[in-house]
Amino acid sequence: VGPRELELWAHSEERAQRVRAKRPERFLDVRHADFRRDPLGVARRIYAHCGLELEAATLARMQVWAEQQSGERQVQHVYTPEQFGLTRGQVRERFADYIARYDL
């Protein structure tokens, strides 16, 4: 499964970059760590980027959701490339451009 999925996701990422290059203003990068740290701040950035108004009622519902997600309810999933027949080096090599582009 690993090699097939590695190629599928790498090809998809390359295709997405070609689309993004044509209309960069339509994209907003959000790091998962930023979303985990400050989900409401990220939501505000997304709304602002899209030119949308974030209504108070919507923000309140987001706040309730964020509070429900915090603490012990969060489940952490940890996987290794080896579980899927890959090595970390293979993944890093295949996504080298992406890793460099986004300073990961």
C-alpha positions in Angstrom: 0.0 0.0 0.0 2.8 2.4 0.9 4.6 2.8 -2.4 1.3 3.2 -4.3 0.0 5.8 -1.9 3.3 7.6 -1.9 3.1 8.0 -5.7 -0.5 9.0 -5.6 0.0 11.7 -3.0 3.2 13.0 -4.6 1.5 13.2 -8.0 -1.5 15.0 -6.4 0.8 17.5 -4.7 2.6 18.2 -8.0 -0.6 18.7 -9.8 -1.9 21.0 -7.0 1.2 23.1 -7.3 0.7 23.5 -11.0 -2.9 24.7 -10.4 -1.7 27.0 -7.6 0.9 28.6 -9.8 -1.8 29.8 -12.2 -4.0 31.4 -9.4 -1.9 31.9 -6.3 -4.3 34.4 -4.8 -6.9 31.6 -4.4 -4.7 29.7 -1.9 -4.0 30.3 1.8 -1.5 28.1 3.6 -2.4 26.9 7.0 0.0 24.8 9.1 -1.7 22.1 11.1 0.3 23.1 14.2 -1.1 26.7 13.9 -4.6 25.4 13.6 -4.1 23.1 16.7 -2.6 26.0 18.7 -5.1 28.7 17.6 -8.1 27.3 15.7 -10.1 30.5 15.9 -7.3 32.7 14.8 -6.8 30.5 11.8 -10.5 30.6 11.1 -10.4 34.4 11.1 -7.5 34.3 8.7 -9.4 32.0 6.3 -12.5 34.2 6.4 -10.4 37.3 5.8 -8.5 35.7 3.0 -11.7 34.7 1.3 -13.3 38.1 1.9 -16.0 36.7 4.1 -17.6 38.1 7.2 -17.2 35.9 10.3 -20.4 36.5 12.1 -20.5 36.5 15.9 -22.9 33.5 16.0 -20.6 31.5 13.8 -17.6 32.4 15.9 -19.4 31.4 19.0 -20.2 28.0 17.6 -16.6 27.6 16.6 -15.5 28.5 20.1 -17.8 25.8 21.5 -16.3 23.3 19.1 -12.7 24.3 19.9 -13.4 23.9 23.7 -14.8 20.5 23.0 -11.7 19.5 21.1 -9.2 20.6 23.7 -7.8 18.4 26.4 -8.0 14.7 26.7 -10.6 14.2 24.0 -8.0 14.6 21.3 -6.7 11.3 20.0 -3.3 11.3 18.5 -2.5 9.0 15.6 1.1 8.0 15.1 2.2 6.1 12.0 5.6 5.3 10.6 6.5 4.8 7.0 7.8 1.4 7.8 4.3 0.3 8.7 3.5 0.8 5.0 6.6 -0.7 3.4 8.5 2.6 3.1 11.4 4.4 4.8 11.5 8.0 6.0 14.2 8.7 3.5 12.0 7.5 0.6 9.2 9.8 1.7 11.5 12.8 2.3 13.2 12.2 -1.1 9.8 12.0 -3.0 8.5 15.2 -1.3 11.9 17.1 -1.3 10.5 20.0 -3.3 7.4 20.3 -1.1 9.5 20.1 2.0 11.8 22.8 0.8 9.0 25.0 -0.5 7.2 25.0 2.9 10.3 24.8 5.1 9.1 21.6 6.7 
